Amino acid sequence: MIFPERYSRQINLKGFGAEAQEKLQTSKVLVVGAGGLGVPALLYLAGMGVGTIGVVDGDTIGITNLNRQVLYYESEVGMSKAAVAAKKLAQQNPSIRINLIEVFLSVDNALGIIEEYDVVIDATDNFSARYLINDACVILGKPFIYGAIQEYEGHVSVFNLKDGPTYRCLYPDYPSPGEIPDCNTAGVLGVVPGIIGTHQALEAVKVITGIGKTASGYLRIFDLLNNDQYEVKLKAKPENKRIKELQDNYHAPNCSTIPTLKPKQLFEWLNSEKEFLLLDVREQEEYQQGHLVKSVLQPLSNFDVRSVASKTTMLVVTLCQKGGRSIKAANILRDYNHDVQVYSVEGGMEQWQKEMGNKLIVS
C-alpha cells in the first residue's frame, strides 16, 4: 500500500509503522453523535487516516454548542451537524471516505447502520443511546468506545471487545431520575469533552491497530479539575453477552423538563378551538397504520427542526408510539427555539388507545 506523505510522522513512530497505518486506512469507524465528544474524535480520526468514517447525528447546530463543538461556526447555527461535519472532514482529508448519516440512532435503524463498521464510538453522552448502542454492538459483535462527561469529570472505556465487559456490566439498568444531573444547571467547560473525545479516538486507534493497552475491562475516570485520574476494574458478566434482539423502546429517565400531556387532555384540545401544532414523530409506516386527526407527520429519524420551527405556532405537541421519541423531538425543538412551548403526549399512541380507544384515529 502506498501511504500519503501526510502520515509519515505516524509511520515513523516506533511501535506503529506501516502495518498499523494500513490497518487504519482499511478500517471503518462509526461515530454516533457529532457534538462535544464526537467533534474531537472525528477530527483526529480523519487526520490520522481512518479509511471510512460514518457520522451519525440528526441534530442541528445550536448557539450553546459553540463553546465546545469547535468544528462549527456561529454562521452555521441551525444547520445539520452531521452535514457540516462531513463536509469539513472531507476537506480536511480528501483521501478518506465520509459517510453522512443525518438521523438519530433508533431501534429501527441501529443494526443496519452499525453492521457496516468495525468500531463504534459512542459520542452521544446520552443514557438511552448508550444502551441502544451497547445492545446493537453485542448482537453484531462490534466493539464500542464509551465516553461520558459530567462537569469537570470524564469517563472512558472500551466495551464488547472480544471477551471483555459490555456497558451493561457497568450499568445493568438505567439510573434513577435523581442520579441524573439536570441538563440546564450542570453545565460543561468547553475543553472537557474535547479531552475525552480525543481519548476515545485514541482508544479506537488502539482497537484497530492492536498497539498498546486498551481500556477494555477498565473504566478510566479523569478528574480534570484536580488533574487526577484512576481506573476502576470491570468484570465481564456472561449473561450480558447473550442479547439476541433489541428492546422495543430505549427510553431512560432523563433531565428533560418537557411537560407531558395526558391523552385525555389532548382529546380535549383536539375538540376545542385551541391553536397548536400536533407533530407525529413516528415513521411513515406507523403513521399510515393509524394516526390522530390534525396530526402532521415529521419522523424523528429525519427531524427537520428548521422547517418545523418556521411554520409552527408557539404551541407544539409531539406524539410517538410509546412516549420516548416524542420527548426527544420536543427537546430538539425547544433547544432550537426556547420561545416555543412544547408538550409531549404521555405514553404515546399506545396510551391513547388504552384510554381513548380509536377516537379521532384515522388511517
RALINQUI-V49930 format. One record per residue. RES is the residue in one letter. SS is DSSP state (A for helix, B for strand, O for the rest). PSI is psi in radians with two decimals (* if undefined). NEAR is the number of other ideal C-beta (glycine too) atoms within 12 Angstrom. Layout:
res = [RES:RES]
ss = [SS:SS]
psi = [PSI:PSI]
near = [NEAR:NEAR]
This chain:
res = [M:I:F:P:E:R:Y:S:R:Q:I:N:L:K:G:F:G:A:E:A:Q:E:K:L:Q:T:S:K:V:L:V:V:G:A:G:G:L:G:V:P:A:L:L:Y:L:A:G:M:G:V:G:T:I:G:V:V:D:G:D:T:I:G:I:T:N:L:N:R:Q:V:L:Y:Y:E:S:E:V:G:M:S:K:A:A:V:A:A:K:K:L:A:Q:Q:N:P:S:I:R:I:N:L:I:E:V:F:L:S:V:D:N:A:L:G:I:I:E:E:Y:D:V:V:I:D:A:T:D:N:F:S:A:R:Y:L:I:N:D:A:C:V:I:L:G:K:P:F:I:Y:G:A:I:Q:E:Y:E:G:H:V:S:V:F:N:L:K:D:G:P:T:Y:R:C:L:Y:P:D:Y:P:S:P:G:E:I:P:D:C:N:T:A:G:V:L:G:V:V:P:G:I:I:G:T:H:Q:A:L:E:A:V:K:V:I:T:G:I:G:K:T:A:S:G:Y:L:R:I:F:D:L:L:N:N:D:Q:Y:E:V:K:L:K:A:K:P:E:N:K:R:I:K:E:L:Q:D:N:Y:H:A:P:N:C:S:T:I:P:T:L:K:P:K:Q:L:F:E:W:L:N:S:E:K:E:F:L:L:L:D:V:R:E:Q:E:E:Y:Q:Q:G:H:L:V:K:S:V:L:Q:P:L:S:N:F:D:V:R:S:V:A:S:K:T:T:M:L:V:V:T:L:C:Q:K:G:G:R:S:I:K:A:A:N:I:L:R:D:Y:N:H:D:V:Q:V:Y:S:V:E:G:G:M:E:Q:W:Q:K:E:M:G:N:K:L:I:V:S]
ss = [O:O:O:O:A:A:A:A:A:A:A:O:O:O:O:O:A:A:A:A:A:A:A:A:A:O:O:B:B:B:B:B:O:O:O:A:A:A:A:A:A:A:A:A:A:A:A:A:O:O:O:B:B:B:B:B:O:O:O:B:O:O:A:A:A:O:O:O:O:O:O:O:O:A:A:A:O:O:O:B:A:A:A:A:A:A:A:A:A:A:A:A:O:O:O:O:B:B:B:B:B:O:O:O:O:O:O:O:O:A:A:A:A:A:O:O:O:O:B:B:B:B:O:O:O:O:A:A:A:A:A:A:A:A:A:A:A:A:A:A:O:O:B:B:B:B:B:B:B:B:O:O:B:B:B:B:B:B:B:O:O:O:O:O:O:O:A:A:A:A:O:O:O:O:O:O:A:A:A:O:O:O:A:A:A:A:O:O:O:A:A:A:A:A:A:A:A:A:A:A:A:A:A:A:A:A:A:A:A:O:O:O:O:O:O:B:O:B:B:B:B:B:B:O:O:O:O:B:B:B:B:B:B:O:O:O:O:A:A:A:A:O:O:O:O:O:O:O:O:O:O:O:O:O:O:O:O:O:B:B:B:O:A:A:A:A:A:A:A:A:O:O:O:O:O:O:B:B:B:B:O:O:O:A:A:A:A:A:A:O:B:B:O:O:B:B:B:O:O:A:A:A:O:O:A:A:A:A:A:A:A:O:O:O:B:B:B:B:B:O:O:O:O:A:A:A:A:A:A:A:A:A:A:A:A:A:O:O:O:O:B:B:B:B:B:O:O:A:A:A:A:A:A:A:A:A:O:O:O:O:B:B:O]
psi = [2.39:2.24:2.29:2.63:-0.43:-0.38:0.15:-0.62:-0.55:-0.76:-0.59:-0.13:2.24:2.26:-0.05:-1.43:-3.02:-0.60:-0.78:-0.67:-0.69:-0.67:-0.70:-0.82:-0.31:0.10:2.82:2.11:2.29:2.19:1.99:1.85:2.08:0.82:-2.44:-0.70:-0.68:-0.66:-0.93:-0.64:-0.80:-0.78:-0.77:-0.61:-0.75:-0.78:-0.64:-0.22:0.46:2.22:-0.77:2.23:2.18:2.32:1.94:2.05:2.29:0.11:2.92:2.82:2.25:2.74:-0.57:-0.13:-0.38:-0.30:-0.30:-0.38:1.36:0.00:-0.32:2.68:2.79:-0.55:-0.21:0.09:2.31:-0.23:2.83:2.21:-0.84:-0.75:-0.77:-0.77:-0.81:-0.73:-0.78:-0.61:-0.67:-0.59:-0.63:-0.72:1.59:-0.22:-0.09:2.93:2.29:2.11:2.07:2.14:1.58:1.12:2.86:2.41:2.34:3.02:-0.61:-0.53:-0.16:-0.87:-0.74:-0.62:-0.84:-0.57:-0.34:-0.11:2.78:-0.67:2.51:2.33:2.07:1.78:0.48:-0.55:0.82:2.21:-0.81:-0.79:-0.63:-0.78:-0.67:-0.82:-0.78:-0.89:-0.70:-0.70:-0.62:-0.80:-0.72:-0.11:0.67:2.40:2.59:2.60:2.07:2.40:2.50:2.64:2.65:1.93:-1.98:0.20:2.53:2.61:2.49:2.43:2.92:2.14:2.64:0.51:1.94:-2.08:0.22:2.99:2.81:3.05:-0.59:-0.28:-0.48:-0.85:1.59:-0.61:2.84:2.50:2.77:2.75:-0.59:-0.32:-0.15:2.11:2.61:2.22:-0.61:-0.35:-0.39:-0.77:2.96:2.30:2.24:-0.66:-0.38:-0.93:-0.45:-0.74:-0.79:-0.72:-0.66:-0.68:-0.63:-0.71:-0.70:-0.77:-0.66:-0.74:-0.73:-0.69:-0.76:-0.79:-0.38:0.12:2.64:-2.89:2.16:3.02:0.22:2.28:0.00:2.59:2.00:2.19:2.20:2.02:1.62:-0.34:-0.66:0.18:0.89:2.62:2.63:2.96:2.51:2.18:2.38:2.49:2.28:2.34:2.03:-0.60:-0.43:-0.12:-0.01:0.26:2.22:-0.38:2.76:2.70:2.85:-0.54:2.40:1.73:1.91:2.75:2.36:-3.14:0.27:2.42:0.35:2.16:2.61:2.75:2.19:2.65:-0.69:-0.69:-0.73:-0.69:-0.76:-0.69:-0.73:-0.44:0.15:-3.08:0.23:2.33:2.09:2.82:2.14:1.92:2.11:1.97:0.29:3.09:2.81:-0.68:-0.72:-0.73:-0.73:-0.43:-0.28:2.16:2.89:2.56:2.61:-0.02:2.61:2.26:2.20:1.46:2.42:-0.56:-0.30:0.88:1.99:1.49:-0.56:-0.75:-0.77:-0.82:-0.54:-0.47:-0.01:2.73:-3.04:0.17:2.11:2.44:2.21:2.55:2.40:-2.71:-0.74:-0.15:-0.29:-0.89:-0.56:-0.59:-0.76:-0.83:-0.72:-0.72:-0.72:-0.79:-0.75:-0.66:-0.56:-0.66:1.76:-0.23:-0.25:2.31:2.11:2.38:2.61:2.37:2.11:2.10:-0.08:-2.72:-0.55:-0.76:-0.61:-0.84:-0.53:-0.70:-0.64:-0.04:-2.38:0.31:2.29:0.26:2.26:2.87:*]
near = [17:11:24:20:12:19:28:15:17:30:27:15:19:10:14:27:21:20:20:31:31:22:30:43:34:21:33:30:49:46:52:51:44:50:48:42:43:52:42:39:50:52:32:34:45:38:27:40:40:46:29:29:48:44:47:47:44:38:44:36:33:31:19:22:34:21:21:30:40:26:37:36:16:16:11:22:23:28:29:31:43:40:29:33:45:32:23:30:39:21:17:24:28:15:26:32:26:34:28:28:34:29:34:40:47:41:34:28:26:41:27:22:35:38:19:24:40:32:45:53:56:49:52:44:36:38:33:35:42:39:38:42:47:43:36:41:43:37:26:28:22:36:39:49:52:54:52:39:38:28:19:23:28:36:39:41:42:43:47:40:36:18:18:32:35:41:44:30:31:36:27:15:15:24:21:12:15:9:16:23:21:16:21:16:11:17:18:31:21:23:22:32:42:34:34:44:44:34:37:51:37:30:40:47:37:30:38:39:32:19:23:18:16:32:37:33:25:28:30:34:28:33:19:25:16:11:9:14:22:14:18:18:18:29:16:24:20:15:13:28:25:13:26:12:14:26:23:17:26:31:30:27:17:29:24:33:21:31:22:25:34:23:32:20:24:37:27:17:28:28:16:12:8:20:16:29:32:39:43:40:48:39:25:17:15:28:27:15:17:24:32:34:20:24:34:27:28:38:33:42:32:25:38:30:40:22:18:34:29:15:17:29:21:17:22:41:44:51:52:44:34:29:33:43:41:46:39:42:48:42:37:37:42:31:31:32:27:17:15:30:25:41:34:42:47:31:28:39:36:24:27:37:23:17:21:24:14:17:20:27:24:16:14]
